[in-house]
Amino acid sequence: MPPPPPPHPSSSLSQDRIFDHLPPPPSVTPPVRSAPPKEDDPSLLSTLSKQFIQRIKALEHVRELFCANEYPESFTGQEAVTVLRAILGEKIPDEYCITVANALMHCRPSLFQPVHYSQKSLIKGTVYNSPDEVYTFDEDASATDIPVGVFTSLTKCYTYGCVPEEGGCYAPHCPNKPETNVTLMRQTSTRSTTSIEANTSYPHTAWAQRVPRELLESVSKRERDRQEAINEMIYSEEVYRNDLDTLHELIVCPLLESNIIEPRRRKHFVREVFNNYEELREISAALFKDLLELQHRYDQKCVPMIGDILVQHFAYFEKPFTTYSPHVSLAEYIVAVECQANPEFQRFLTETEKHERMRRLAFRHFLLNPVSRMQRYPLLLGAIIKKTDEDHPDYAYLVRCQEMIREVAARADQQAEITKRRLEILKINDSLTCKQGEFHDLQLADPHRKLYHRADLKRRSNGIEVTEKSDIHGFVFDHVLLMTKPRKTSNGEEYRIWKRPIPLQMLFVQGSNDYFGSTSKSQLSSASSSHMMQSMASNVSLTLHHLGQRGGVYNFACSSVEEKQAWIKAIEDAKAALRKRQGENDVFELRTLDDSSFRYVGSTGSANGHGRVNCSVPFVTINNEYKVAIGTDIGVYFKTVGQSNVRRVIACENVKQLAVLEKHHILLVLSEKALRAYPVDALNSPTNTKAPERLAQELAQHVSFFQEGFCNNRDLLVYKKKKNTSSVFTALQPICDLRDPKNHKYLTQRTGFLGQRSSLSWFEKYKEFYVGADASNIHFLKAKLNVVCERGFEIIDPENLSVGRDIPDSEDPQFNFVQRHNEHLKPLAMYRIQDKFLLCYNKFAFYVNNRNGSLVQRGEGRSPLLCEWEGNPDHIVYQHPYVIAVDQQFIEVRHVDTGELVQIIPGENIRLTYYNGGGETPVIHLCMTHSQRSDMQHIFHLSFNPQRVPTSHPRRS
């Protein structure tokens, strides 16, 4: 009885083993053999997969691929073929190993897939025996996530006793026959042969498979290769276009239409991540439409030219691609941050990746697809050019296309460097931490932020290097120098802010060009004297000076002179860029009023010194001369602006305040706590023979300070006297213009009873009120008075003294940062800016609403403070759009909207001598020690540069 016919080799394992229990045919005596050793059966898909994974992972110890950091379990197509041949047997041909590899890649779940760099494998869906095509295992797969099934063509022969290398048996598809051609190829389905739709290309098959055999045999191999390259250009463009559609339909639209991202930032997020992808969709759709028309026009023929179409479309590539490509790395960062902060977004991406249209590819593939496509175009063009003769009409077009693409790629790469630097800054920002209780708003998320230098710095203490554990990692940004202590954590590098960030305007490097040129010598000389010898002995010591109340001197050791110069150059470059960004001209310039007349009393060679300058006031004489009155410790002086001579007009001691009532031509002088009024024209007249005391009217004694201004449609003079812990204010109203001849009677003194002299008063009392706290200043509002006192700011209505208002409200918990501040706070000034009040203390400034006094917040997660002063100011004045804090060692200028530090004016013994912010143009006078002559005082006007005023900022109301 003949044996049963063998089943077809494509049947399943169970079918192959149906006849295993039957005894051997009686006519055949099987050879007596010893039982072969038990081996792993490669026909079992799970067994083959495990062996494949084990051997591939062994390669990781002996080589590293270029993409190993991104895909740690990657391998090349060449390595896959080598491993499969080692498993299946050395005699197995490479073509068969590729067939097995394709089966492993396309099974479910797949064992591996191409990385996004391997566009050829992604497009054609096949494994290539090439070192340039890279594949990777699924990193998230568990040990049990391996394919299960049987390769029937790898099973052993079902005929009993048939073993390899014995020539095979009678079975028609015996795997042991040398001529047996086993295959795992799938039969072409009926669907793949259906007609082509209007908007799709031919099935993704080779050009040679679609054209008649006669045509194929009539063209040269070079032309066949050219047609295949053109074919690949067309269908790869279709795949690229479809991927952009998938990105739009499966990812972008659902994000815009759902609540996965918060509504208030949804559109911004999509714009930041996906940028101008819509433009890329449009240009790709237009290109593919023309390529498809070309393909249909030459159906079953040779396509004569493709370059003429490409060159027309490539002309529109530059802007879309150079906009999208450089932004991709930043988009990846934004997505990663969102995934970490928003689990719903992470779930959305995970579920979307399971969609059939995603082709088992990660979301990252679709995000990076335009970048990969731009890298792919030169390769596709190169393949066509390689097979195109130079005299071919298409050749010149193709070469021009290649040049155009390379130009676009080069520009994209240049701009990508900018994005790369911004991404580095964002990652630095993420890794920064503060000491407990501290917060520093470094504004590193600003897209225009720039990093000039970063490196380690070794600390020095009295010339001795400190241990490595105390090394500092420094960053020179375009606005601050940041010193941090680095440490490694499970999440990567962490940088803890060591000392307060140093604004570049407050930073000076010993040995740099601007070290002694624009810095107060008295401040830095004492700080640096102990390190000067060390600096001379060693050229690699780096000393940084931070001006201000929270500043200091920091000493570091550099390993070489070059390293030190790198730090100095980075800081100088950053400072230069900051000046250029803010404007080549400073916000304020120093216009000298006098720098050669006023010496300190008791200074060397100053026998005729004028004493310390305390105050000043400008005025216009009856002859329209511009003059300035200057108050010192020994009297009041008049000086004509632009001339060098000065003249003492009043001899008195300790002049603290001066003011001129312009409409009434009255000079007010506060000296030794006595407030007196003088006719300014009489004092200035060279023909006046009367002593100043005979011209004066004494208004009050024991006066702490006074202010003059305009309130409730009245010119007012308000002075303060201290009574115990309270402040008593008297408001006077001037009633005459002393320059008017009709009022000459007010200047005539009369002798009265007991020989006492008197004259008609130039003022009448308007109001008297008190504040239950010690006041330090008073500001005039439109209809109210603002008293600055130790507990804050008190708004008083002079027409209704029973109604008052304290700002800030001490009972309001949102102002706890003021009430519970660990240092003594001194209120200095309050200015109304549109519908808000800017409250200025000696440590910081912040806004409150005008109507209800509530705190103005500056954004989620941000401090409500507009700024923290770098110095310890004695006075704060305002000239829109800047607020100016006057410290004894420097003047700092900040923007009222952002708090940004825009200018530092260093000096010595700086004090405010006059401020009038009530007119169209505020007037600010200051005085400091002369930078070249330490015995001389420099009086100057802070002149505003109107070119620096941003037109978009609101003006003061």
NORWOCOR-V36796 format. One record per pair of residues at least 6 apart in sequence whose ideal C-beta (glycine too) atoms are under 7 Angstrom apart, sorted by the first residue. I is the first residue (numbers start at 0). GAP is how many residues later the second one is. Records with the same first field share a line. If there is no record, write none. Layout:
I = GAP + GAP
This chain:
2 = 22
3 = 15
5 = 152 + 165
6 = 8 + 9
8 = 143 + 144 + 164
9 = 142
10 = 141
11 = 138 + 140
12 = 137 + 139 + 142
15 = 136 + 139 + 142
18 = 139
23 = 6 + 136
29 = 130 + 131
30 = 130
39 = 7 + 11
40 = 6
41 = 6 + 45 + 46 + 112
42 = 107 + 108 + 111 + 112
43 = 106
44 = 62 + 102 + 103 + 104 + 105 + 106
45 = 100 + 101 + 102
47 = 39
48 = 55 + 62 + 97 + 98
49 = 96
50 = 36
51 = 31 + 32 + 35 + 52 + 59
52 = 84
54 = 28 + 31
55 = 19 + 23 + 27
58 = 16 + 20
64 = 9 + 69
66 = 7 + 48 + 50 + 67
67 = 6
70 = 44 + 65
72 = 63 + 64 + 66
73 = 41 + 60 + 61 + 62
74 = 60
75 = 54 + 55 + 57 + 58
76 = 50 + 51 + 52 + 53 + 56 + 58
77 = 51 + 52 + 53
79 = 21 + 47 + 55
80 = 13 + 16 + 17 + 20 + 48
83 = 13 + 16 + 17
84 = 7 + 12
87 = 9
93 = 35
97 = 29 + 31
98 = 84 + 85
99 = 84
100 = 26
101 = 24 + 25
102 = 81
103 = 7 + 8 + 43
104 = 6 + 7 + 8 + 22
106 = 40 + 42
108 = 36 + 38
109 = 250
110 = 35 + 36
111 = 23 + 24 + 25
112 = 22 + 23 + 247
113 = 7 + 8 + 19 + 21
114 = 19 + 20 + 21
115 = 248 + 249 + 252 + 256
116 = 17
117 = 15 + 16 + 17
118 = 253 + 257
119 = 8 + 13
120 = 6 + 7 + 12
122 = 113 + 116
123 = 80
150 = 33
152 = 29 + 30 + 31
156 = 12 + 14 + 17 + 18 + 19
157 = 13
158 = 10 + 12 + 15
161 = 6 + 7 + 12 + 14
162 = 13
163 = 12
165 = 10
167 = 6 + 8 + 9
172 = 7
173 = 6
174 = 7
191 = 11
195 = 6
199 = 38
200 = 33 + 34 + 37 + 91 + 94
201 = 8 + 93
203 = 31
205 = 22
206 = 20 + 21 + 24
207 = 8 + 16
209 = 90
210 = 89
211 = 88
215 = 8
218 = 83
221 = 165
222 = 79
224 = 162
225 = 158 + 161 + 162
226 = 75 + 76
228 = 154 + 155 + 158
229 = 73 + 76 + 154
231 = 148
232 = 73 + 147 + 151
233 = 57 + 61
235 = 140 + 144
236 = 47 + 50 + 51 + 54
237 = 50
239 = 44 + 129 + 133
240 = 43 + 44 + 47
242 = 123 + 126
243 = 33 + 36 + 37 + 40 + 125
244 = 36
245 = 111 + 112 + 120
246 = 30 + 119
247 = 33
249 = 102 + 105 + 107 + 108
250 = 101 + 112 + 115
251 = 18 + 22
254 = 6 + 15
255 = 10 + 14
259 = 84 + 85 + 88
260 = 8 + 84
271 = 59 + 62
272 = 58 + 61 + 62
274 = 48 + 49 + 52 + 56
275 = 44 + 47 + 48
276 = 47
278 = 41
279 = 40 + 44 + 90
282 = 30 + 33 + 34 + 37
285 = 27
286 = 26
289 = 19
290 = 18
293 = 9 + 12 + 15
304 = 88 + 89
305 = 88
306 = 87 + 90 + 91 + 94
307 = 89
309 = 87 + 91
310 = 86 + 89 + 90
313 = 87 + 90 + 91
316 = 91
317 = 90 + 93
320 = 49 + 53 + 87 + 91
321 = 86 + 89 + 90 + 93
323 = 46
324 = 45 + 46 + 49 + 87 + 91
325 = 86 + 89 + 90 + 92 + 93
326 = 92
327 = 39 + 40 + 43
328 = 90 + 91 + 94
329 = 89 + 92 + 93
330 = 36
331 = 35
332 = 90 + 93
337 = 7
338 = 6 + 7
348 = 14
351 = 6 + 11
352 = 9 + 10
373 = 34 + 35 + 38
376 = 28
377 = 24 + 27 + 28
380 = 17 + 20 + 21 + 24
381 = 20
383 = 14
384 = 13 + 14 + 17
387 = 6 + 7 + 10
388 = 6
420 = 30
421 = 25
423 = 27
424 = 19 + 24 + 26
425 = 19
427 = 16 + 47
428 = 15 + 16
430 = 61 + 62 + 63 + 64
431 = 63 + 65
432 = 61 + 63
433 = 6 + 63
434 = 62
438 = 424
439 = 57 + 61
440 = 421 + 422
441 = 38 + 59
448 = 28 + 29
449 = 27 + 28
450 = 24 + 26
451 = 24 + 26 + 118 + 121 + 122
452 = 23 + 113 + 114 + 117
453 = 19 + 20 + 21
454 = 19
455 = 15 + 17
456 = 14 + 15 + 17 + 99
457 = 7 + 13 + 98 + 99
458 = 7 + 11 + 12 + 13 + 97
459 = 6 + 81 + 95 + 96 + 97
462 = 71
464 = 92
471 = 11 + 12 + 13 + 26
472 = 11 + 13 + 22
473 = 7 + 8 + 9
474 = 7
475 = 94 + 95 + 98
477 = 96 + 99 + 100
478 = 24 + 25 + 99
479 = 21 + 22 + 23 + 24
480 = 21 + 23 + 26 + 90
481 = 15 + 19
482 = 15 + 16
483 = 11 + 12 + 13 + 14
484 = 11 + 13
485 = 7 + 9
486 = 7
499 = 50
501 = 44
502 = 367 + 398
503 = 70 + 71 + 74
504 = 396 + 398 + 399
505 = 40 + 41 + 42 + 45 + 364 + 398
506 = 37 + 39 + 64
507 = 6 + 7 + 11 + 16 + 37
508 = 6 + 35 + 59 + 62
509 = 18 + 25 + 33 + 35
510 = 24 + 57
511 = 56 + 59 + 60
512 = 59
517 = 388
518 = 387
519 = 369 + 386 + 387 + 388
521 = 386
522 = 24 + 366
523 = 21
526 = 18 + 26
527 = 15 + 25
530 = 12 + 24
533 = 7
534 = 6 + 8
538 = 22
539 = 17 + 18 + 19 + 20 + 21 + 24
540 = 14 + 16
541 = 14 + 16 + 22 + 25
542 = 10 + 12
543 = 10
544 = 8
545 = 6
546 = 323 + 342 + 343 + 359
547 = 322 + 323
548 = 322 + 323
557 = 6
581 = 320
582 = 365
584 = 360 + 362 + 363
585 = 317 + 359
586 = 295 + 306 + 315 + 316 + 358 + 361
587 = 305 + 315 + 354 + 355 + 356 + 357
588 = 354 + 356
589 = 350 + 352
590 = 349 + 350 + 352
591 = 346 + 348
592 = 35 + 48 + 332 + 346 + 347 + 348
593 = 45 + 345
594 = 335 + 341 + 343
595 = 48 + 340
596 = 13 + 49
597 = 12 + 15 + 34 + 339 + 341
598 = 7 + 10 + 11 + 336 + 337
599 = 6 + 9 + 12 + 335 + 337
600 = 8 + 10 + 32
601 = 7
602 = 6 + 332
603 = 331
604 = 330
605 = 329
609 = 22 + 24 + 27
610 = 21 + 22 + 23
611 = 20 + 21
612 = 17 + 19 + 300 + 314 + 324 + 326
613 = 17 + 18 + 41 + 42 + 299
614 = 16 + 40 + 41 + 42 + 43 + 298 + 299
615 = 12 + 13 + 14 + 15 + 42 + 297 + 298 + 309 + 323
616 = 11 + 12 + 41 + 42 + 43 + 297
617 = 8 + 10 + 305
618 = 8 + 10 + 41 + 61
619 = 6
620 = 6 + 63
621 = 59 + 117
624 = 15
625 = 15
626 = 11 + 12 + 13 + 14
627 = 11 + 13
628 = 7 + 9 + 29 + 38
629 = 7 + 9 + 309
630 = 24 + 27
631 = 23
632 = 20 + 21
633 = 19
634 = 13 + 15 + 16 + 17 + 20
635 = 12 + 13 + 14 + 19 + 22 + 33
636 = 9 + 10 + 11 + 12
637 = 9 + 11 + 46
638 = 7
648 = 34 + 43
649 = 19 + 42
651 = 19
652 = 18 + 19
653 = 17 + 18
654 = 14 + 16
655 = 14 + 15
656 = 13 + 48 + 49
657 = 10 + 11
658 = 9 + 49
659 = 7 + 20
660 = 47 + 54 + 73
662 = 52 + 74
663 = 70 + 72 + 73 + 74
664 = 14 + 15 + 16 + 72 + 73 + 74
665 = 11 + 13 + 14 + 68 + 72 + 96
666 = 11 + 13 + 16
667 = 7 + 9 + 38 + 40 + 49
668 = 7 + 9
669 = 33 + 36
672 = 28 + 29 + 30
673 = 24 + 27 + 29
674 = 24 + 25 + 28 + 31 + 44
675 = 20 + 21 + 22 + 23
676 = 19 + 20 + 22 + 85
677 = 14 + 17 + 18
678 = 16 + 59 + 68
680 = 57 + 58
681 = 6 + 13
682 = 9 + 12
693 = 55
696 = 62 + 64 + 65
698 = 33 + 64
699 = 19 + 30
701 = 19
702 = 16 + 17 + 18
703 = 16 + 17 + 18
704 = 15
705 = 11 + 12 + 13
706 = 11 + 71
707 = 8 + 9
708 = 7 + 71 + 209
709 = 70 + 208
710 = 69 + 70 + 72 + 74 + 87
711 = 71 + 86 + 87
713 = 19 + 52
714 = 18 + 19
715 = 15 + 17 + 50
716 = 15 + 17 + 46
717 = 11 + 13 + 60
718 = 11
719 = 7 + 8 + 9 + 55
720 = 7
721 = 52
724 = 49
725 = 44 + 45 + 46 + 47
726 = 43 + 44 + 46 + 47 + 48 + 62
727 = 42
728 = 39 + 40 + 41
729 = 35 + 38
730 = 35 + 36 + 67
731 = 31 + 32 + 33 + 34
732 = 30 + 31 + 33
733 = 28 + 29
734 = 27 + 28 + 29
735 = 7 + 10 + 26
736 = 6
737 = 8 + 9
744 = 15
745 = 13 + 14 + 16
747 = 11
748 = 8 + 9 + 10
749 = 7 + 8 + 9
750 = 6
751 = 6
766 = 31
768 = 27 + 32
770 = 16 + 18 + 23
772 = 16 + 17 + 18
773 = 15 + 16
774 = 12 + 13 + 14
775 = 12 + 13
776 = 11 + 52
777 = 7 + 8 + 9 + 10
778 = 7 + 51
779 = 138
780 = 51
783 = 11 + 12 + 13
784 = 11 + 13
785 = 7 + 9 + 44
786 = 7 + 9
787 = 39 + 40 + 41 + 42
788 = 38
791 = 14 + 15 + 16 + 35
792 = 14 + 34 + 37 + 46
793 = 10 + 12
794 = 9 + 10 + 12
795 = 8
796 = 6
806 = 30 + 32 + 41 + 46
807 = 7 + 10 + 31 + 40 + 45
808 = 6 + 44
809 = 9
813 = 41
814 = 40
817 = 7
822 = 20
824 = 16 + 17 + 18
825 = 15 + 16
826 = 14
827 = 12 + 13 + 14 + 45 + 47 + 48
828 = 11 + 47
829 = 7 + 8 + 9 + 10
830 = 7 + 47
831 = 18 + 124 + 125
832 = 63 + 123
833 = 120 + 123
834 = 14 + 15
835 = 11 + 12 + 13 + 14 + 20
836 = 10 + 11 + 13
837 = 7 + 9 + 45 + 58
838 = 6 + 7 + 9
839 = 36 + 43
841 = 30 + 31
842 = 25 + 26
843 = 21 + 23 + 24 + 25
844 = 20 + 21 + 22 + 38
845 = 9 + 18 + 19 + 20
846 = 9 + 19
847 = 6 + 7 + 8
848 = 7
854 = 9
855 = 8
856 = 7
857 = 6
865 = 33
866 = 27 + 32
868 = 16 + 23
869 = 22
870 = 14 + 16 + 18 + 19 + 21
871 = 15
872 = 12 + 13 + 14
873 = 12 + 37
874 = 11 + 37
875 = 7 + 8 + 9
876 = 7 + 35 + 38 + 40 + 47
877 = 39
878 = 38 + 43 + 45 + 65
879 = 75 + 76
880 = 14 + 15 + 16 + 68 + 69 + 72
881 = 11 + 12 + 13 + 14 + 20
882 = 11 + 13
883 = 7 + 9
884 = 7
885 = 24 + 26 + 40
886 = 23
887 = 21 + 22
888 = 17 + 18 + 19 + 21
889 = 14 + 15 + 16 + 17 + 20
890 = 14 + 19
891 = 9 + 12
892 = 9 + 10
893 = 6 + 7 + 8
894 = 7
896 = 56
906 = 21 + 22
907 = 20 + 21
908 = 19 + 20
909 = 16 + 18
910 = 15 + 16
911 = 14
912 = 12 + 13 + 14 + 26
913 = 9 + 11
914 = 9
915 = 6 + 7
923 = 17 + 18
924 = 14 + 16
925 = 14 + 16
926 = 10 + 11 + 12
927 = 10
928 = 8
929 = 6 + 7 + 8
